[in-house]
Amino acid sequence: MCLDIDISPSLFWDSSLQELYDLIASYNRRMKLESEKELINIKKDISLNAVLARQIGEYVASMFSSDVKITPVEEFFSELFAEEKAKKEKLDIALYKAKMEEFAFRHNEELKRKGGSK
């Protein structure tokens, strides 16, 4: 059994019973962590494949109908793109503000021009 968990024969014979128990427990913990990591990777792959399948379906459907909405990647992984979304919202607000200021300027100029010609 000890050879199965990479304990050399010399280490086996030089270790006490408690040290062997500790080595075996350590091996079991490492194997458990590796299996948990593998399970996490499998779940990640399943999620990514499901997203990919949905996106492919949306793109194929968009070739046949203009009513199909293609879901952006940011909606699937909102936590990953939170920073980019916040930056985009700030830029959108700044653009909206600039457009409103430009509109107000043009409107006021138009009112001055109309008011001055009377």
Sequence and secondary structure as in RCSB ss.txt:
>XXXX:A:sequence
MCLDIDISPSLFWDSSLQELYDLIASYNRRMKLESEKELINIKKDISLNAVLARQIGEYVASMFSSDVKITPVEE
FFSELFAEEKAKKEKLDIALYKAKMEEFAFRHNEELKRKGGSK
>XXXX:A:secstr
 GGGGT  HHHHHHS HHHHHHHHHHHHHHHHHHHHHHHHHHHHHHHHHHHHHHHHHHHHHHHH TT     HHH
HTTTTTHHHHHHHHHHHHHHHHHHHHHHHHHHHHHHHHHHHH 
